[in-house]
């Protein structure tokens, strides 16, 4: 009898649990439905799709219209070409490139007022020097006059004091071709002049 009672109680409990109605589904209204009072559409709430990642720029294409363009490569001028030739032929051995301020102090030539210029001093002694200037009109005339005066000063310095240095100064090169001017005191003066003329001819 106890078993029958227990069985009946269990059966009633099962029937009571099974007959309970499911709770109504929770519906979340979107912002627009809440503002207007309209019911939300059946089904799951839609969410905005994630933004597509922007494509990486194609090689060679600018990243944006506002991005600054790459600077154009600087073109090599005749002074740079001559210095490169001298270096390639090892004609500047024993010389050092002179700063523009030092060239202004020694020769009086302001490279900033020229189209181009370079000066080299003697790294080992005092007899090797080379100056190349590219300029126009009065600026080139003044540079030529300044180098001529400098050469006379060098000759006067070595006269009666250093015959070998004086011999180099006597063979100095001071040549003007178009808008280019060359001044050299060096054992390599002839080769340096030949390189100069090959670029200015």
Secondary structure, 3 states (H helix, E strand, C coil): CHHHHHHHHHHHHHHHHHCCCCCCCCCCCCHHHHHHCCCCCCCCCCCCCCCCCCCCCCCCCCCCCCCCCCCCCCCCCHHHHHHHHHHHCCCCCCEEECCHHHHHHHHCCCHHHCCEEEEEEECCCCCCEEEEEECCHHHHHHHHHHHHHHHHHHHHHHCCCCHHHHHHHHCCEEEEECCEEEEEECCCHHHHHHHHHHHHC
